[in-house]
């Protein structure tokens, strides 16, 4: 753990003041825009067009988990406004419990739909058996039950503690050893393991998608030329003797290409969402993993620079943004989602 035995420099005081002001300004913006976007995303993924897809179960649930986490930021923002709702007995435990549970559910929901998309890409014959709405709902329920039980320790290991002349929500000193172990396990469960899963599977999916798109680009020209020549040669015969068969083959080809293109666009959208998730989490994760490794090694630094600690506030803002940007990523990557979101928004405004 980092121990300081020196006065703060002017630069560090300025960093603290800037961090404080940024949290006062940006936290309500992130929270309001994020919750509004997540509500709209949830309404889109539960409409008739999307609700038949198993991926929509994960994406709708992700919107719920992200909104829950953003709601837990409101008391923290009130603290920056000198309204200390966070440091109230009962509310203190609820907020800590909520951040643990919703943070876990968010990261593992992203990991879950990444795993599902991997099955769709690499095991297409098994996707109708493995990637169903029923199995997706079962996965969501299991994750929720696990999170509710696993993080229940935060309710009885933390509370409002009197420190000098103030009341603060913090862990109880008598549970310090237990919490050190719990924090280490949480670091593995919510940072290291899911991040590795997402990065490795996304790399594999992106490689497969690149090969597919490259192959389509190389063969589409030759296929079109062959089809044109064939139609010119057998135009009269096809029209007179087998027009229904030709029409059927064309329809099948068009339908197959439409499905392939739709799957490719969906896969690309989910790759972007999960990649941005890792990118926004990585800086804060790196800081936590650094502290995790140091704590495991038992290092204690005297008279060390505290500069990394002062920049943790900026990394936390990036981490918070992660829970608020999914609607905008979906809209950027998917014209179909963008159209459905506009339609849903206008329908809500007209009511």
C-alpha positions, 0 to 999 in steps of 0.5 A, spaced: 500 500 500 502 507 498 504 511 504 505 518 504 509 522 508 510 529 505 506 535 503 502 536 497 505 540 491 502 545 488 501 541 482 498 535 486 493 540 489 491 543 482 490 536 479 485 535 485 482 541 484 481 540 477 479 532 478 474 535 483 471 540 478 470 535 472 467 530 477 462 536 478 460 537 471 461 531 468 458 526 472 451 528 471 452 529 464 454 522 463 449 519 468 443 523 464 445 521 457 447 514 459 440 512 463 436 516 457 440 512 452 440 505 456 432 506 456 432 507 449 436 501 447 432 497 452 426 499 448 429 497 442 431 490 443 425 488 446 421 490 440 418 485 436 423 486 430 429 484 435 426 480 441 426 474 437 434 474 437 438 471 443 443 477 442 438 482 444 437 478 451 444 480 452 444 487 450 437 489 453 440 486 460 446 490 459 442 496 458 439 495 465 446 493 468 449 499 466 443 504 468 443 501 475 451 502 475 449 510 473 444 510 478 449 509 483 453 515 481 448 520 483 450 520 491 457 520 489 456 526 485 452 529 490 458 528 495 462 533 490 456 538 491 457 537 498 451 533 500 453 527 503 448 522 501 453 517 500 455 517 507 449 515 511 448 508 514 444 504 510 445 508 503 452 507 504 451 499 503 446 499 498 451 504 493 457 499 495 453 493 493 450 496 487 456 498 484 459 491 485 453 487 482 452 492 476 459 492 475 460 485 475 453 484 471 456 489 465 462 486 464 460 479 464 454 481 459 459 483 454 463 477 455 457 473 454 455 476 448 462 475 445 462 468 447 455 467 443 458 471 437 464 466 437 459 460 436 455 464 431 461 465 427 465 459 428 460 454 429 454 456 425 451 449 425 450 449 432 448 456 433 440 454 432 441 449 438 446 453 443 444 461 441 437 461 443 433 466 447 432 461 452 439 459 454 441 467 453 435 468 459 438 462 463 445 465 462 443 472 465 439 469 471 445 465 473 449 471 472 445 475 476 444 470 482 451 469 482 453 476 483 447 478 488 450 472 493 458 473 491 458 481 493 453 480 499 459 481 503 459 489 502 453 489 506 456 487 512 464 489 511 462 496 510 459 502 513 459 509 516 465 510 520 467 516 524 473 519 522 475 525 526 469 530 525 466 527 519 462 521 518 465 517 512 462 510 508 468 506 508 470 498 510 471 496 517 478 496 519 476 489 523 475 486 516 481 488 512 484 482 511 478 479 508 477 485 504 484 484 501 482 477 499 475 479 496 478 485 492 483 480 489 478 475 487 474 481 484 480 484 480 480 477 477 473 476 476 471 483 473 478 485 470 483 480 468 478 474 466 473 477 462 478 482 459 482 476 456 476 473 454 473 479 450 480 481 447 482 473 445 475 472 442 474 479 438 481 478 435 479 471 432 472 474 430 475 480 427 480 475 423 474 471 421 470 477 419 476 480 415 477 473 411 470 473 409 469 480 407 475 479 403 473 473 400 466 476 398 470 482 395 474 477 390 469 473 388 463 477 387 465 480 381 467 473 378 460 471 380 456 477 377 460 476 370 458 468 370 451 470 372 450 475 366 454 470 361 449 465 363 443 469 363 445 472 356 446 465 353 440 461 356 435 467 356 430 465 352 430 458 354 430 460 362 424 464 360 420 459 357 421 452 360 424 454 367 422 461 369 419 458 376 426 454 377 430 460 375 426 465 380 427 460 386 434 460 385 435 467 385 430 468 391 435 463 395 441 466 393 438 473 394 436 471 401 442 467 403 446 473 401 442 478 405 442 473 411 450 473 411 450 480 410 446 481 416 450 477 420 456 480 418 453 487 420 451 484 427 458 481 428 461 488 426 457 492 431 458 487 437 465 487 436 465 495 436 461 495 442 466 490 446 472 493 443 470 500 446 468 497 452 475 494 453 478 500 451 475 505 456 476 500 462 483 498 460 486 505 463 482 504 470 483 496 470 491 497 469 491 502 475 487 497 479 491 491 477 498 495 478 495 496 485 493 489 485 500 486 484 503 491 489 499 488 494 500 481 493 507 482 493 507 486 499 511 492 497 510 498 502 513 505 499 515 510 503 516 518 501 514 515 494 510 519 488 503 519 489 502 522 482 498 516 479 493 516 485 492 523 483 490 521 476 486 515 478 480 520 478 481 521 470 481 514 469 474 513 473 471 518 468 473 514 462 470 508 466 464 511 468 463 513 460 463 506 458 456 505 462 453 511 458 455 510 450 452 503 448 446 507 444 451 511 440 455 505 438 449 501 436 447 507 432 454 508 429 454 501 427 447 499 425 443 503 420 437 498 422 438 500 429 438 507 428 432 507 424 428 503 430 431 507 435 428 514 431 422 510 430 421 508 438 423 515 440 418 519 436 413 514 438 414 515 445 414 523 444 408 523 440 404 519 446 
